[in-house]
C-alpha cells in the first residue's frame, strides 16, 4: 500500500488562514433569529415512544436550561443556517457543559472526558465550541449567577481551548492520541479551598456508581430471584410475553460486535432481568433498556444499558452518516473522541431500530448543575481542554489553531454569541411553555 504524502505544516496553516477569509472569526459572534423553533422540537417526536412524548415536553419546559439540553436539534438547525469554517472534526454534537464527566478507563483509572455521543458526526469544529459556550451562560443564569460570572466561565473555556489547541500544534500525533485528563489533574483546576470538597464528592460517587452500587439500590428479591425495582416512569418492566426472547436476540447481536476477548468475558455472565428506562432530557421517549446480568454467584452483577440510536440531528444539514447502523455511528464516534472507552460498548439492531450498548454506572461521576455552578470557571477550563483534545485527535490542530489565531478575537466573538444564544434559548423555552399552557402541546411532569 502506498500512502499519499501528508500536507506540509505551511499548507495546513494556509488552510486555517483560508478558513478565516471564508468565515472571519468575528462573524461567529453574530446571531440573528429568524425561525420557529417549536416545529423542530416536535418533529423529533416521530421516532419516540408516543406515551413518553408528553414527559419529554414537560422536562424541557421545566426551565431554559432543561430546554437547552433537549433542543440540540434546534441549535443544529441554527448553526447550519450560518456560514462555517470548513475545518472538520468528529463532532461530539451535544458538547454542553454537563456532557463532560468522569468514568473508569479499562485500567480502572478515572478519566475526565466527553460523555454523550448520540449526535456525533463529522462537522465544523466551531459548532461544538459554540454549543459549550452557550451552555455555560444558560446554566449560569439557571443558578442565579451574575452575568460576569457566566462571561468569565466562557472566557476560561475558550482560553483553555485556544491554548491547548496551540500546544497540540507542537507535539506528535501519538502524544495527542494518548493525552488524557485523569481525576488528579482535574482536581488541579480547582483552588485549594475547593479541592478537598470536590475530591470527597468524586470519591463518594466513584464508590457508589458501579454495578454493585446499582445492584443494591435498583434491585430486590422476588420469589427467590433478583428483579429490577419498578420506579415509574424511570424504570418499568414491559409486559410482552416475548420479552426474554427479544432480549436474547438483541444481546446476541450486540455481543457479535465486541472484540473476541471482551465477548469471552461477557460470556461468563447470564441474564437476570430487564426494564425500560427513561433517562435525561434529550433522550426521553427513545427506547432505553437496563439489563441486569450476573456472573454466576447471585451477587456478581453487571448492568448494561441498551439505548436506541436515531439519526444525528446534524445529518439533515451535513449529510447522512457513513454508518448504516446509528449505534455503530455513536460507538465509533465515541471511540474517536474519548481518550479511553468502555470495554463493553457495542451496537445492535432489532425490529428495524438501531441501538448501542454500554455499561451502566461504570464508576461514572456525572456533574449536576447546582454543584457545578460554584466552580463554573474551573470546570469550564477543564471542559475547554478536553474539547480541544477531542478536536485535535480527529481534526487538524495546525489548521484550527491558525484559524483561531493568537489573540482573543475568536474568544470574544464566541462569548458574544453565547450571550445572544442564551437569550434566544429563553425565548424558545417561553414558546414551548406557552404551547403547553394553551393545550396545543401535551406535557406531563415526572
Secondary structure, 3 states (H helix, E strand, C coil): CCCCCCCCHHHHHHHHHHHHHHCCHHHHHCCCCCCCCHHHHHHHHHHCCHHHHHHHHHHHHCCHHHHHHHCHHHHHHHHHCCCCCCCEEEECCCCCHHHEEEEECCCCCEEEEECCCCCCEEEEHHHHHHHHHHHHHHHHHHCCCCHHHHHHHHHHHHHHHHHHHHHHCCCCHHHHHHCCEEHHHHHCCCCHHHHHHHHHHHHHHHHHCCHHHHHHHHEEEECCEEEECCECCCEECCCCCCHHHHHHHHHHHHHCCCCHHHHHHHCCCEEEEEEEECCCCCCCCCCEEEEEEECCCCCCEEEEEEEEECCCCCHHHHCCCCCCCHHHHHHHHHHHHCCCCCCCCEEEEECCEEEEEEECCCCCEECCHHHHHCCHHHHHHHHHHHHHHHHHHHCCHHHHHHHHCCCCHHHHHHHHHHHHHHHHHHHHHHHHHHHHHCCCCCCCCC
